[in-house]
Amino acid sequence: MLNRFFTKENDPGNLEQLQHRIALIFVFLTFSAILIFGVTDYLLGLNPILGKIRVVYAILFAACFVLMVRYQKFFLAMNLMLGLILAFSMVNYFFNDGFQGPTIFNLFVFVVAVAIFFKKPWNLIWWLACIGGYLLLFYLEIREVILVSKNYSLPMDLFWDNAISIFLCAIFLFIGIYLLIINYQKQQENLLSLQKENEQQLAELTSLDRKKNDLIALLSHDLKGPIYSLNSTLELVEQGILDGRELGEILELLKSQSFQLNQVLDNTLDWVTSELETKSSEKHLTDLKQLGELMRETMQIQAMRKNQRIDFELFGSNQQVYLESKEVKIILKNLLDNAIKFAKSGEIIRLHLVLSPEQIRWEVLNPGENIPEELQPSLFEFGAKSSFGTQKEKGTGIGLSLCKKIAESLGMKLGYQAASPNTNLFFLEIAIN
């Protein structure tokens, strides 16, 4: 039962619990002081009445201690004990040489206890009762209205009794205040630790919320082009512009597109799940040339709407490496989507795969005006200004920023450079471990 109070708090924010623990320490020290003063009074041959009173007080203090621990009546117990201490101090004044005796030192301890354990108005009430009662007895003694017992036959007895009282009260105050400071320091450390935990949890929740918004934006961005292409095709069918052969070809293309789009969605959703569950991305053994061909086929259908062509070219020897292939597909899909958007009708968009023993480098090149230098630093910022494509296609302004986040989280490098005065080049570099 006592371990619950004399050990570290379960609830670091519970100041009342801390105060209760210090109250128990105060009671223990006071009880010890009563016993020590009883022994010293006996050795000095002081009035035996004080010794009998101390025995009674020791029993009462033990009862108050039980009241605290067993019944949790801290406020009641502390008031009872302070009342007993004050009453004893006033009685001690009469039987222990009045203002020349050690009564005043008891009052110092009393004032410290009141300051620690009580709030307004109780601390003021006890303080006034203590100081006012002592000063009243002091004044009445000086005016010879009351008489006090003289117990010290020799000046050295007076010295030793006061010296012992000063020493014990100083130890009492030092230990009490020291324990108070230590406990409050522990309290502060616990509160700071709790605050850091809360801040960490808040940061995690904020990050999760930001990821959720980013992922929703990414899905919207990936779905926008294919859905627009499907709507355009259905409008042509509805208007009867297409003949049977053309309709068959388009349906075959739509079938292929739906398959490729399903792969893109699967990859994106896998990444969404990984991000939301804070799991590390998985690496898969990937044939890099096949991956390039797959991306060309996936995006070729979208390019055909603008009479464009996507060419894939491999520079170097093909390799099979362990790679976060799902994330790479998401990034390349967005880079090719932007290239289609900003290239004019009839142009050729190039997807290059440059391989070396140390590095994989994907390059997406599209003809068109170079991105102005003043806009290049903000290309990959979230919410960057979106531009219209060559056929007034409206972008979202979030695709590149999300791809940048994916690349950086995997240790990849995504960037832009002007390949020539009329060609834009976006690259994704991946180090081979």
N, C-alpha and C positions, 0 to 999 in steps of 0.2 A: 504493500500500500504506500509506504513512504518513498519507494523508488520513483514513483510517479511524480513526486514533487521535487526530489533532490537530483533528478537527472534532467537531461535536455528535453525541452518541450516538444510534444508531438505537434502542437500548433504554434509555429513561430510568430504568428500575428496576434496571439492571445496575451495581451499585456496584463490582464487580470490574473491569468495563471502564473505569470512571472512574479507578480506582487504576492501571490499566495506562497510561492516557494520562498521568497525572501522573508515573509512573515514567519514561516516555520523556522528559518535560520535564526531570526530575531528571538523567537521564543526559546530556542535551544541555548543561545548565548545568555539570555536573561536568567534562565534556570541555572545555568552553570555559575553565573555571577552570584546568585543567591546562596548557592552552596559554598562558594569560595569565601564570600563575605561572612557567612556564618562561622566558618572555621577560623578566620582571622580575628573576628570579634571575640571568639572563645579564647584564642591564644593571647590576646591583649587584655583579657580580663574585663571586658566591657559589660554593661548591664545585661544580665541573663534574660531579661524580658525580650530584648531584641532577637536573641537566639531562638526563643520560642515562637516569636512572630515569623521568623524566617522559615521555620519548619512548616508552619501553617501555610505560608505563601508558596512554598515549594509544592505542597499538596494541591493548592488551588491552581497553580500554574500547570501542573500535570493534568488536572481536570480540563483546563482550557485547551491544552494541547490535544487531548482526546476529542474535545468539541470541534476543533479545527479539522483533524484528520478523518475522524469517523463520520461526523455529521456535516462537514463542509460549512460550518458556521464561522467563517473567517471574520467577518465584520463584528459579529457579536463577541467572539472570543477576544479579538484585539481590543475592543472597548473595555471588556471586563478586566483584561490584564493591565491595560494602561490605568484604569481606575485603581487597581490594587497597587500598582507601582507608585502612583501619586499619593494614595492614602498612606502607604508605608513611608514614603519620603517625609510626609508631614509629621507622622508619629516619630520617625527617626530624628527629626529636628529637636524634639523635646528630650529625647533620651541619649543624644549623641552630641552634646555641647553646642547646639544651635548653629549660629552662623560660623563658628570656629570649626565645627565638625565637617565631615565629608558629604553632608546632605546635598550641597549644591552640585557635586559631581554627578549624583544620580539624576538630577534635573537636566543636565546636559544630554545624557543618554535619552531621557524622556523626550526632549525637544527634537532630537534627531529622529526618533521613532515616529513621532507625530508627523514630521515633515515627509517621511517616506510613505507612510501607510494611509494617510487620510487626505481627503480633498475638502475644499470649502463646503460647508462652514465648520465641519468637525475639527479640522486642524487648528483653526483660530480659537475654537471653544477650548480645546485641550491646552493649547499654548497659553491662553489667558489664565486658565485654571492653574497651570503649573507656575508660571512666572508671578502671577498675581498672588497665589497662595504663599509662595516663598517670601516675596517682598513684604507681605502683610505680617508674617511671623517675624521676619527680620526687624521690621519697624516696631512691632509690639515688644520684642525683646530689648531693643535699644531703649525704648521708653519705659522699660521695666514694668510693663503691664502683665507680661507672662514671665514665668521662671522656667529655665531649662536645667536639666541635670548636668553636672560636671563630672565626667567619667575619667578624665585624664589627671592622674596625680602628678605625673611628670611631663615636662614639655616634650621629651622624646617620644612618649606614648602618643601625644597629639600628632607629632611629626610622622610616626610610623603609620598611624591609622589613615592620615591624609595621604601619605605617600602610596600606601597600598591601594587606597581608593582611586587616586589619580592614575596609578599604573593600570589597574583593572579596567577602569572606565576608558582609558586611552586605548587599551587592547580591544575592548568591546566596540568602541567607535571605529577603530581602524579596520577590524575584521568586518563589521557590519557594512561600512561604506565601501570597503574593497570588494566584498561579495556583491554588493549592489551594482558597482561599476562593472565587474566581471559579467554578471548576469545580463546587464543591459548591453554590454558589448556583444555577448553571445546572441542576444535578441536582435541586435542590429545586424550581425552577420547573417543570421537566419532570414531576416527580412530582406537583406540585400540578395541573398541566394534565391529567395522566393521571387523577388522582383526580376532577377535575371531569368529565372525559369519562365515567368509570365511573359517577359519580353521576347524570349526565344519562341515560346508558343505563339505569341502574336505575330512574330516575324514569319513563322511557318504557315500560319493561317493566311497572312497577307500574301506570301509567296504562292500558296495553293490557289488563292482567289485570282491572283494575277495569271497563273498558269491556266486556270479555267477559262479566263477571258481570252487569253492568247490562243488557246486550243480551239475555242468556238470560232474565233476569227479565222484561224487556219483552215478549219473545215469549210467555213463559208467561202473562203478564197478558193479552195480546191474544187468545190462543187459548182462555182459560178459559171466557169467556162463550159464544162460538159453539158450542164443543164441548158445554157443558152444555145449550144450547138443542137441539142435535141429539139428544142422549141423551134428553131429555125427550120430544121428538117421537116418537122410535123406541119409547119405552116405551108411549106412547099408541096407536101403531099395533099394537104387540105385544098389548096388552090388548083390542084390538078396539073401543075406545071411539068411534073416528072412523068416520063413514059414508063412502061413496064420494065424495060432493061435498066434504066437509070434508078428506078425505085428498088429493084433487086440489088443493084450494086450498093445503094445507100443503106439498105437494110442489113446487108452483109457487113458494111463498115460500122453501122450502129451496133451490131452484135459484137464485133471485135472491140469497139470502143467501150461497150458496157463491161466486157471482160477486163479490159485494161483499167477502166475506172474503178471496177470492183477491187482490183489489186491495189490501186492507189488508196482507196478508202480503207482497205484492210491494214495497209501499212500505217496510214495516218492514225487510225483508231488504236492500233497497237502502241504507237508512240504516245497517244493520249493516255491510255491506260498506264503505261510506264511512268509518265510524268505525274499523274494524279496519285499513283501509289508509291511515288518516289523510289521506283526500282531502277537499277542500273540497266542501261541498254544492252541487248544481247548481240553478240557477234555471230555471224553465220559465214560458213565457207562460201565465198562468192566468186563466180567466174566473171571477171571485170568486162570482158568483151560481150558476153551474153547480157550483162546488166546494161551496157550501152545500147545494144540492139533493142532490148526491151523498152528502154526509155524513148528511143526513136519511134518505135511502133506505137507506143502509148500516146505520144503527142502528135504523131503524123496526121491523125484524123482531125484533130483540132486545127492543124496548120492548113489542111486542105480547104477549109472554109474561106481562107484568104488566098487560095491558089499558091500556097507556099510549099516548100519542100524542106525536110529535115535530113541532113546528111550526117552520118556517124563515121568517124575515122579514128583508127587506133595508131598511135605512134609508140613503137617499142614492142617488146614481146608480151603476149598475153600472160596474165597471171591469175592464179586462184589464191585469194587471201581471205583471212578472217576479217570481217568488216561489219559495221553497223549498217547493213544494206537497206533496212527499212527507212532509216533516217536519211541516208544518201539519196534514195529514190524521192523522198519528199522534197529535198533541197533541189535536185535536178529538175523535178517536175515543175517547181515554181520558177526556176531560172528559164526553162524552155517556154513556159507559159508567158513570161514577160517578153522573151525574144519574139514570140509570135505576135504579141500585142503591139510591139513597137517597130516591127519590120513591115515594110510595105508589101502590098499584094504582089505575088509572083517572085518574091525574093527567096534565097536559099539560106536557111539557118544551119549552122554547123555545130555539131557536138563532137568535141575532140577529147580523146583519152590519151594522156601523155604518161607513159610508165617508165620508171627507173627503179633500180634496186632499193632506193631510199624513199621514194615518194610516188604517190598517185595524184595526178592532177587532171581534174575535169575542167573543160573550157566550153562555154556556150557563147558563140559569136553570132551577132546579127547585124546586117547592114542598117545604117541609119545615122542620123546626126548624133555626134558624141554628147554625152551628158555634160552640161556646163560644169566647169570646175567648182563654182561656188555651191553647187548642189551635191557634189560627190561626197563631201564629209558626212552628210546627213542621209545618204542613201539607205543605210541599214538601221536608222533610228525608227523606233515605233511611232506611228502616227506621222511619218514623213509625208510631205505633200505629194498627193497622187496626181499623175498626169494622164491625159487621154491618149489612147493608142491611135494608130494611123487610120483606123476606121471609127474613131470616137469611142473606143472601148473604155469604159470607166474602171479604174483600178480601185483597190481598197487601201493601198498605202501601208499594208501590214505584212505582206508576204515576205519581203526581203528581211525585215526585222526579225520575224519569227525564224526564218532560215538561219539568220546570224546567231540567234540564241541556241538553236539546235547544234550548229557547227561548233560554237565555243564550248558548249557543254560536253562535247565529245573530243575536244582537243584538235579540231579541224580549223582550217583557215578559209574564210569566205571573203572574197574581195572583188574589186572592179578595176579595170584599166582600159584606157582607150587604145585598142589594137592598132588603129590607123585613123586618119581623119574622118573616115566614114564607116567605122566598125566599132561596135561596143563589145567588150569581152568581160564576162563574169567567170570567175574561177573558184574551184573548190579544191583545196590542197589537203592531202591526207598522208601523214608520215607512216611509213611501213616499219613496224617494230621488228 
